[in-house]
Amino acid sequence: MTAGLFARYVRLVFATSSRGDDYRQLQDSFEKNAPLIIGGWHGTFMLAPVLIPDPKQFSAVVARHGDAEIIGLALEHFGVKVIRGSGAGGRKKDRGGMFALRMSLRELKAGRSIALTADMPPGPARRAGLGIITIAKMSGRPILPVASVTSRFMVLNTWSRFVVNLPFSKQVLLSGEPISVPKNADKALMEEKRLELETRLTELVTRGHEMVGADPARAAAPQPGDQLKIGLALKTYRGAMRAAQPLARTILKRRAKRGKEDLSRMSERFGRADIWRPDGPLIWFHAASVGETNAVLPMIKTLRTRFPAITILLTSGTVTSAKIAGERLPDGAFHQFIPFDTPVFMQRFLDYWQPDLALLVESEIWPNLVLETAGRKIPLVLLNGIMSGKSYRSWRKRPSMARPIFGRFHLVLVQNQPLQKNFMRLGAPDVRVVGNLKFDAPPPPVDEEKKAEIVQMIDQRPHFLAASTHKGEEEQIIAANQKLATKMSDLLTIIVPRHPERGGEIAALVTAAGLSCVQRSKSEKVWKKTDIYIADTLGEIGNFFSLAKIVFLGGSLVESGGHNPVEVVRLGGVVLTGPHWHNQADSFSALLKGEGACEISSSHELAELAGELMVDAERCQKIVKNAEHIIEEMTGAIERSIEAITPFLPIPQEQKTRAKPRVVKSDHHSGGDVEGETHEA
């Protein structure tokens, strides 16, 4: 019944609206080129069944869900054949994409034209996907861009900005030049055709609104920051940070006493710089600490090689990451400490550096940073986006804060599909799955001289490494050492704490357990009776990963979320983890499933497994090979990320076109397969 009412309403709008002769262009295209693939934007096709020539010669692709079923039944009222199925749109559930593809190709081969939308749920709206391009390539039939516009309409608050045309309107039906896709089109050419379709559809819709005297912005896709007013919660936060600003110097000095700040660069924390801003375009990356810095350094190097005219500023918030950046940043890139998140400090920072593009890494979402950057019309992108379940639930409880923050991002690039859904629910308008940058990261650097010194101290003693440990884990590592030492009297356990300044605290725990230890930060040597070696220094993790064959990764026996296993795998170690690895879900899910890592849940299990692996070289070799294969299959995120941000780069269009990325795997990219890119009409 609902579908019948909808069909009658469409006929009412058509009957009461005035039309020019523009629809004849569409008829001419059919006569010359049928069968055709009709492409339009999702949400702008309401009048299509009464405007197309001979609906009985058409098939329309419609999704398999409740709202789409109403549209499908309405189309059948007009004699249009309906193909039910659509791409997954980055979601795991099968929505009949392959069925829709096969049926579309069959209909075209039989001489029937098909209609489907170029964009698809869950969005973003007005962004063409590869599904319609794939059908054109496989069928050899051209795509005809079409736009139907009326002077009077209302726009529903849906992902597609669905347009409801109103009666008693001026009406136009516009079509563009057909777009053909060669059957031998490669990935680069298909992307070119996708952009061509996207551009033509946008131009048609804009021209149509101008012809009928309507405002095209009303029906346009939402832009970052549109109608996102700063509410009471954000105003309160901004006020609190202003009030706390006088305390910044005191806080910095206290942190410096714990080794967490560099007082010689304190001014940077207040938004002041002591180096000149280079002339020309500048891209700003912000990474929280060591892991994020390591993840983004290869991307920075690639961008500097590909676009040498662009200067890169990298900010971070920790002394360790600053040291790594200073050692590993390429020419044309430099580091500064991020200012505290107060309006004044961020304004001062942005006034001086004037970045052309801001790229925040993983979960570095500071309200004043986002608001001040977006307020200057600087494109804002989140790279390698992650969010714990706890953080997501916290943001969801505060929509008045979440939507004005996430809605200001021009683009969010995430590691997997569940994250894509979460960021979209929080208000991000354009979220794409590109994979995990950390899979592409090279291993941490190894200082062969220092490594040789450590190897000499260990002196062939059996050992295992506990790396990036957190408070509450060292006691369990010590207990594992005690248990395993009953079987291996010369055992040495190496602990590399996540925060090196905790070295003294860990040493006290070891002593209280009746064991002996030495600290690397004090240049103490390992002796035959040393039970635990505490490597509490900066920038040496590569040395220890490269010498240890068995590596327990911390943050996983406590609910911290785990740490990146890729660095260990790259340097040939066997990865052990506790059960709390949710922050590294993609990597550990694949590694554990493919027997490329091992999971333990207690100090007892750690001791048992470490002991078994120390005497089973063949098993270790098998695990490492499995891990290397799994990680290699998951690479490619850097190229996909660069491809996604290229439209925002502050360089001429011809340079963007010339800098073609290499062909990369698309296993973890939501836009790569036919199943995920067959769209609904």
N, C-alpha and C positions, 0 to 999 in steps of 0.2 A: 504493500500500500504506500509506504514512504517513497519507494522508487517511482511509483506512478505519479504521485504528487510532484516530485522533483521534475519529472519529464514534462508535466503540464506547466510548471513554472517556467521552464526553459522556453517552451512555445509561447508563453505569455510575453516574456522579455523580447523574444524575436519579433512577435507580431506588433508590439507597441513601440519598437525602436526604428528610427530612420536609418537608412543605409545608402552609401554611395555605390559606385560600380567597381570598387576595389576587389570585390570577391571574384571578379572575372579573371584576374591574374592567377588565382588559385585554380580555377577551372582550366585555364590554358596550360598550366603546369601539369595537371593530370592528363590532359589529352596528349601532351608531348612525352611525358616521362613515366606514366603509370606502368607497373605498380610502384608506389612510392612509400617511403618511411616518413610519416608526418611527425615532426618533433616540436614540442612546445614546453613551456614551463609548467611545472606542477602547480595547480591552483589557478591557472588562467585558461582553462579549457571548457568552462561550463557550457558555452554556446556552440562548441564544436559539432555536435551531432546534427544541428539544424543548418549549419553553414557549409559543410563539406558536400561535394557533389555525390549523389547516389550512395547514401550510407550503407546500403546492402552490399556494396563492393569493398567494404572496410572491415577490418578487425582491429580491436583495441586491446592493449595489454593493461590489465587491471589487477591490483594486488589482492592477496587473500586475507582480508581482514574486514571487520564489520562495516566501517564507513565506506571502504572501497566497494563492498558488495552492493551497497545502495546505488553507487554510481554505475556499477556494472549492469544491474537490473534496469536502470534508467536508460542506459545505452541500448539495451536490447529492445526497449520500447520503440526506438527509432530504426530498428532493423540492423544495428551494428552487431557483428559477431564479437564475442568477448573471449579473450585468452586470459585465464586467471593464473597469475604467478608474477613474482617480481624478485629482484635481487635481494640479498641479505642486508645490503647497506651497512656492511661492517659488523653485522650481528651473526651469531652462530646458528640461529634457527633457520632451517630450510624453509624458504618462502616460495618455492617453485620456480626459481630462476632458470634452471636448465630446461625445465618443461616449457616455460615461456619462450626461451630462445629457440628451441626446436620447433615449436608451433609457429613462431613468427617466420622462421626460414621456410617452413612448409607453405604458409599462406602466401608469402611473396613469390615462391616458385610456382604456385597455382594461379598467379596473376591478381591476387587481392592485395590492396594497399593495407598497411598497418599504421596505427597511431600509438605513440607512447611518449611519456615525458622524458625530458633530458636530465632533470634533477630527480632525486629520489629521497625517501625518508631514510634516516632521520635528519637529513640535511647535510650541508647548508643549502638553503633555497637559492635558486638562480645560479647554481653552479653545475654545469653539465658534467655527466659522468661518462665512462668509457663503454657502458652497456650499449647505447644506441649506436655508437661508432663501431662496435664489434659486429652488430647485426648488419650494418651497411657493408662492412668489409667482407663478411662471410657470404652475404647474399648477392653482392655486386649491384644492389639497388641504391639510388641516391636518397639522401635525407632532404626533406623540404622543411625549412624553418617556418613556423606559422605562429601568428599572434592575433588573438581576438580581444578587442578592447571596447568598452562602452564609457560614455561620459559620466554616467551615474553608477556607483558601485560602493560596496562596503567590503572591508578586509577583515577576515577572521584572524584571531590570535592563535594561529597554528604554525608549525615549523615551516610550512610552505607559503604562508601569507595568502591563504586561499581567498580568491576574489569572488564575491557574489555579485553578479551583474544585476542591475535594477531596471525595472520597466521604464518606458518613456525616455529612452536615452538616444544619443547619437552613437552609432555603432560602426566599427571598421573591422575588416578582416584582412590582414596583411600577410604576405608570404615573400620569402627571400629567394635568392638564387639557390638551386639545388646544390648540395654538397656531396661529392662522390669520394669514396674511400677505396683505394686500390686493394685488390686481394692480397698483394704482397707487402702491404704497409707494415713497417716495423713500429716499434714502440714510440720512437720519436715522431714519426709521421702521424700516428694515431693521436698523440697528444696535440699535435698541430691542428688536426681536424677537430678535436674536441674543443680547443680554444676558439677555432673559427665558428663553430656552431654556437658556442656560448656568446661570442661577440655579436653574431647576427641576431640571435633571439633578443638580446638586450636592446639592440638598436631598433628592432621591429616594435617592441613593447613601448619604448620611449617615443618613437615616431607616431605610433597609434594614439597615445595619450595626447600628444601635441595636436594631432588632427581633430580630435573630438573636444579639445579644450579642457582636458583634465590634468591633474598634477601627477606625473609618473612616480614621484617620490612616495606617494601614499601606498602604492602597490609594490614598491621595491623591496628587495630583501633587507631585513634589519641590518644596520651597520653597528659596529662596536660602539657602545656608549649611548645608542639611541634611547631616549626617554628613560635613562637610568639615573634618577635623581639620588643624591646622597642623603640617606635617611638619618634618623636620630642615632642609630648605633654607630655609623661611621663618623658622624659629627662628634660623638662622644669620644671615640678613639682618637680622632685628630686633636681634640681638645686636651685629652690626657697626655698625648705625646708632646704637645706644646708645653704643658705644665711641667713635664719631666725633663725638658731640655736642659735646664740649668744643672741637672745632676749628671749630665753626660761625662764631664771631665772626671768626676769622682768615680763613676762606674768604670771608666777606662783604666784609671790608675789601679783600682782593685783587681781588675782582670789581668793587668800587666804583671802584678805580683805573682799570679798563678801561671804566668807564661802564655796567656791567651791574647795579649795585645802587644803591638810594637809601638812603644811610646814615641819613637823617633818619627813615626808617620801618623801621629794622633790627629793632625789637622785634616787628614783625608776622611776621618770619621765624622767631621763636622761639615763635609762637603767642599772643603778647600783643597786645591791641588798645588803641588810644588813643581810640576812639569808643564811645559807648554802644550796646548792642544794643537796638533798638526793641522795644516790647512786641508781642505777637501772633505769628502764624505767620510763619516765615522759610524761604525756599528758598535753597539754596546752589548756585551755579553755579561750576565751576572750569574755566578755559580756560588753556592753557599760555602762549600768546603772542599776537601781533597777529592772525594768521590766524584762530585759534580764537575770539578775542574779537570780531572783526568778524562771524564767522559766527553767534554767539549773541546779539549785541546786539539784532537785530530781534525775536527770540523773547522776550527779556527785556521789551522795550517792549510787545509784544502781551500778555504775561501781566500786566504792570502795569496796562494799560488794561482788560483783561477781569476781573481779580481784584485790585482796588485795595487790599483788606485784607491782601494778602500783601506783605511786605517781601522784597527780593531782595539777597543778598550775592553779589558776583562776586569770585572770587580769580583771580590769575594770577601768573606767575613772572618777568616781565620789566618793565623800566622803560618800554619803549615801549608795551606793552599797558596798563600802569597809566595812562599819559598819555592814551591813547585812551579808556579807561574813564572817567577823570575828566571828559573833555570830552563824552562821548556817552551816559552812563548817564541814564535818566529819573529823575524824582523818585521817591523811595521805593526806590531802588536805590543801592548804594554799593560801593566797591572796597576790598579788602585784599590784601596780598601773601600767597601761600600759605606756610605754614611749611615748613621743611625736613622731609623724611619720616622723622622719628624718632618713636618711640612717645610720648615725653614731650611734644614740641612739638605733635603732633597731638591728644593728649589734652587739653592746655591749650586749644587752639583750639576743640575741640568742647565742652569744659566751658563756655566762655564764650558761644559763638554758639548752641549747641543747635538746629541746623537741623532742620526737619521733613521735608525731602527734600533729597537730594544729587544733583546732576546734573553729571557729569563730561563734558567735551567732547573728542571725537575719540579721542585715544590717551593721555590723562592717567591712566594706571593705575599708581599708586604703592602698593606693598604695605601699608605702615602706614596710609596714608590709607584704603584700602579696608577693612582689617581693623578699625581703630578705629571707623570709621563704621558698618559692618555690626554690630559688637559692641554698639552702642547701639540696635539695631533701627531705625535710620534707613533708609528705603527708598533704594536706590542704583540710579541709572540712568546708562547711558552714552549720550550724545547724539552723533549724527553719527559713529558709531563707524567708525574706520579702523584698518588694521593693514597694514604693509608685509609683503611675502613673507618678508623676512629676520626680522622680529619674530615672525611666525607660526611660522616654523620653529624659532626659538629657544624660544618658549613650548612648542611641541610636544615638544621634547627634555626639558622639565622639567615633566612632568605633576604632580609633587608640589607645584610652585609654582602652576601654571596653574589647576588645578581649584579649590583653595581660594580663589583670587582671583576668577576669572570666575564661579564658582559662587555667589558672594555678591551678584552683581548681580540685582536684581529684574527689570530690563528692560534690554535692549541694543537701541538703534535704529541701524541701519546704512544705508549708502548703496546697497548693491547685494547681489545674491544670493550671489556668491562670498564676500563678507565674512560674510554670514549663516551660511553653512556653516562657515567658519573659527571664528567665535566659538562656535558650538554645539559644535564638536569640542574646543574648549578648556574646555568645561564650563558655559557660560552657559545657564541654563535657559529663557529666553524671549528670542528674538532676532527682530526684525521689520524688514523692509525698508521704509523711509519716504522714501528719497531723500536728497539732499544739501542741507543747510541753506545752503550757500554759494551755491546757485542763487537763493535768495530774498533774499540780502543786498543792500542798496542799495549804490550806489557809494561809495567813500570820500569824505569831505567835501573840497570845493574852496574854498580861500581865494582869492577873485577878485582881491584886491589883490596878494597875493604872486604869483599866477599872471601877472598883468599885468606885474609887475616882471621875471619870468623871460622872458616873451615879448619884452619890450623889450630884454633883454640878448642874446637869441638873434638878434633883428633879421633875421627871415626867412631865416636860414641853413638849408640842408637839414640835417635831423637825424634821428636815431633814438634810441630809449630802450632801455637794457638795465636791467631792474628786478629787484630781489631777487636780485642776483648773489651767488654763493658763491665761496669760495676755490678757485682753479683755473680759474675762468671768465673773470676779468678779463683774463688774458693773451690769451685767444681773442677777447675783445671788442676789445682794443687791436689785435690782428692784423687783425680785420675792418675797423677804422677805417683802418688803414694801406693796406689793399688798395683800399677804396672811395674813399679820398681821392685816389687816382691818377686817378679819373674826376670827382670832385667836390672841387675844391681848397678850397672854403669849408665843407666838411662839419664838423658838430659832433656828437660822440657824447656822450650823457648817461648816466652810470652811477649808479644808485641801489642801493647795496649792501644786502643783506639785513640786515647788521649794521653800522650807521653808524659804530661805533667803528673799523672797518677802513679808514676814509677815508685816513689817512696811509699805510697799507700800500699801498693802491691807487695813491696819488699817486707813491710810489716806483717802482712798476712802470711807470707811464706815463713818468716821467722817464728810467728805464733804457732804455726803448724809443726815446728820442730825441724824444718828443712833449711838448707843453706841456699843462698842466692847471691848473685852479683848484678849490678846495674850497668848497662852500657853507657848511660849518660854520665857516669862517674869514671869512665875508662877502666872499670874493674875487669880483670881477666877471669876467664872460666878455668877452674881447676878440676882435678879429677873428682873431688868430692862436692862439686857444685851441683845441686839438684835442679835449680831453675835459673835460667838466664833471662833477665828482664831487659828487653831491647826497647828502652824508653827514649829513643832519639827520633829526630825528624828526617823524613825523606829516605829511609833505608829499607822500606818494605820490599822493594824489588830484590835487594840482596838476600833477604831471608826467604822470600818465595822461591828464588832460584836455587837455593841450597837444600831446602826442606822437601822431601818427597811426600810427606803426609802433613796436610794443613787443615786444622780446624778453624773455621771462620766464625768469629764471635758475633755478638748481637743476636744470636739464635738460641742460646740456652736461657736467655731472658727475653722478654717481649719487646725487643727493640726493632726487630724486623729483618735482621740479617744484613750481610754485605755482599758486594759484587764478587762472584766466583770466577769471572772471566780472566782476571789478572792471574789467578793461581793456575788456571788451565793453560794459559798462554806460556807460562814458565814451567810447565811439565809436572805440576803437583797434583796429588789426589785430594779432592775437596771433601771435607767432612763438615756437616752442619747440624745444628740442633733443629728442633721442630718449628721455631719461630722465624721463618724466612719470607714472610708475606711481602716485604718491601722488594724482594727479588723474585717475585712469583714466576715470571716468564722463564728466567734462566733455571731456577731450581726445579720447577715443574718438569721442564724438558730433560734436565740432567738426571734427575732421580728416576724418571720414567725410562730413560735410555741407559741406565746403569753407568752414568758418567759422574756420579757423586754418591756419597753415602750419608744417611741420616741417623743420628743418635739422639737419645732423649735424656741422658743422664751421664754423670761422671763415670759410673760403672760401665755403661755401654761404650763411652769414649775410650776408656782404658782397654776394654776387650778388643774393640775394633782396631785401635791404633796398634796394639800388640800383634794382632793377626797380620796386618798389612806390612809391618816392619820386617816380617820374615817371609813374605810372599811377594817377591818381585814380579812374578808373572801376573798375578791378580792386579797389582798396581798398574802395570803396563797396559792391561786391558781396559781398566777404568779410565786411564788418561786418554787412550785412543778413542774410546767412546765419547768422552767429553770434548775432545778436539773436533771430532766430526759433527757433534751436535751444535757447538758454538759456530762453526764455519757455516752451517746451514742457516743460521739465524742472523748473519751479517747483512749489511746493506742499508742500515738506518741513516748513515751519514748522507749518502747520495739522495735518499728519498727526502730527508730533511732539507737539504740544500735546494732540491727541486721545488719543494713547497714554499720556501722563503724567497726564492728568486724574484717573484713579482714585487717584493717589498724592497729589494736592494736598491741603493741610491746610485744607479748607473744607467747609462742609455740602454734602450730596449735592444739595440743591435748587439750589444755586449752580452746581454742575457741569452739571446738566441744562439750566439756563437759558442757560449760556454756549455756545451752539451754534456750532461753527465754520462758516465759509462752505464751500460746495461747492468742492472742488479737483480738479484733474486726478489721475488714479490710474495713469498710464502706468507709473510706477516703483514702485508699491506692490503688494506681493505679495498683499494681501487684496482687490484691487479688481475682478478679472475672474472670470467664471464658470469659465474654464479652470483658473485657479489655486485655485478654492475648491470644486470638487466633490470630496466626501470619500469615503473607503472605509469599508466596514463589515466 
